[in-house]
Amino acid sequence: SLPVVGDKQLVGFITDRDIVVRCVARDSHAPDTRVRDVMTPEIYFCTEEQSPREAMDIMAKHQVQRLPVLDDNDRLTGIVTLGQLAEQISEPEKVCDTIKSVREPVGA
């Protein structure tokens, strides 16, 4: 996953899956394709002030394993992973529930 930033603001994310599904599978010529045409524009994020537990709730709700971290000016300051958060939480059940939610097939 790579964040896509425009005018110092996060505007999307691009993943290997985005490239395969929206470029390669559509038989687009990759060198001529722009990132904005294949990126995922829906951005789920947490803020620097939120707790690891809150970030995990966002991940579970939106079925993502990585979250961009934004500051008070909505600028990207980092990316946090499910694994990093799991190391910070002393609630094994919460970690397991989040992992199950993230991995659950969409629409299940």
C-alpha positions as CSV (number, residue, x, y, z in Angstrom):
1,S,0.0,0.0,0.0
2,L,1.2,3.5,-0.8
3,P,-0.5,6.7,0.1
4,V,-1.3,9.1,-2.6
5,V,-0.9,12.8,-1.6
6,G,-1.9,15.9,-3.5
7,D,-1.4,19.4,-2.3
8,K,-0.1,18.0,1.0
9,Q,-3.4,16.2,1.6
10,L,-4.1,12.5,1.4
11,V,-6.2,11.8,-1.6
12,G,-6.2,8.0,-1.8
13,F,-4.2,4.8,-1.6
14,I,-2.9,2.5,-4.2
15,T,-2.2,-1.2,-3.7
16,D,-1.0,-4.0,-5.8
17,R,-4.6,-5.2,-6.0
18,D,-5.7,-1.8,-7.4
19,I,-3.1,-2.1,-10.1
20,V,-4.1,-5.6,-11.0
21,V,-7.9,-5.1,-10.9
22,R,-8.1,-1.6,-12.4
23,C,-5.1,-1.7,-14.8
24,V,-3.8,-5.1,-15.8
25,A,-7.2,-6.9,-15.8
26,R,-8.7,-4.1,-17.9
27,D,-5.8,-4.6,-20.4
28,S,-4.7,-1.0,-19.8
29,H,-1.2,0.0,-20.9
30,A,0.4,0.4,-17.4
31,P,3.0,3.0,-18.4
32,D,0.3,5.3,-19.8
33,T,-2.0,4.8,-16.8
34,R,-2.1,7.5,-14.1
35,V,-2.1,6.6,-10.4
36,R,-5.3,8.6,-9.8
37,D,-7.1,6.4,-12.4
38,V,-6.4,3.2,-10.4
39,M,-6.1,4.3,-6.8
40,T,-8.7,3.7,-4.2
41,P,-10.1,7.2,-3.3
42,E,-12.0,6.1,-0.2
43,I,-9.8,6.9,2.7
44,Y,-10.3,5.4,6.1
45,F,-7.9,6.9,8.7
46,C,-7.2,7.5,12.3
47,T,-5.7,10.6,14.0
48,E,-2.6,10.9,16.1
49,E,-4.8,11.4,19.1
50,Q,-6.8,8.2,18.8
51,S,-6.1,5.1,20.9
52,P,-4.9,1.8,19.4
53,R,-8.3,0.4,20.3
54,E,-10.1,3.1,18.3
55,A,-7.8,2.5,15.3
56,M,-8.6,-1.2,15.5
57,D,-12.3,-0.4,15.5
58,I,-11.9,1.5,12.3
59,M,-10.0,-1.3,10.7
60,A,-12.6,-3.8,11.7
61,K,-15.5,-1.7,10.4
62,H,-13.9,-1.0,7.1
63,Q,-11.9,-4.3,6.7
64,V,-8.5,-2.8,6.3
65,Q,-5.2,-3.9,7.7
66,R,-3.4,-0.5,7.4
67,L,-4.6,3.0,8.4
68,P,-3.0,6.3,7.5
69,V,-2.5,8.5,10.5
70,L,-3.4,12.2,10.1
71,D,-2.5,15.2,12.2
72,D,-4.8,18.1,13.1
73,N,-4.3,19.6,9.7
74,D,-5.3,16.4,7.9
75,R,-1.7,15.8,6.8
76,L,-0.3,12.3,6.6
77,T,2.1,11.6,9.5
78,G,2.4,7.9,9.2
79,I,0.7,4.5,8.6
80,V,-0.2,2.1,11.3
81,T,-0.7,-1.6,10.7
82,L,-2.9,-4.1,12.5
83,G,0.2,-6.0,13.6
84,Q,1.6,-2.8,15.2
85,L,-1.6,-2.1,17.0
86,A,-1.9,-5.8,18.2
87,E,1.5,-5.4,19.9
88,Q,0.1,-2.3,21.9
89,I,-3.1,-3.8,23.1
90,S,-3.2,-6.2,26.1
91,E,-6.6,-7.5,25.0
92,P,-6.2,-10.7,23.0
93,E,-9.9,-11.1,22.4
94,K,-10.0,-7.6,20.8
95,V,-7.1,-8.4,18.6
96,C,-8.7,-11.7,17.5
97,D,-12.1,-10.0,16.9
98,T,-10.5,-7.3,14.7
99,I,-8.5,-9.8,12.7
100,K,-11.7,-11.9,12.1
101,S,-13.6,-8.7,11.0
102,V,-10.8,-7.6,8.7
103,R,-10.6,-11.0,7.0
104,E,-14.3,-11.7,6.8
105,P,-15.5,-11.8,3.2
106,V,-17.3,-8.6,2.2
107,G,-21.0,-9.0,2.5
108,A,-20.7,-12.0,4.8
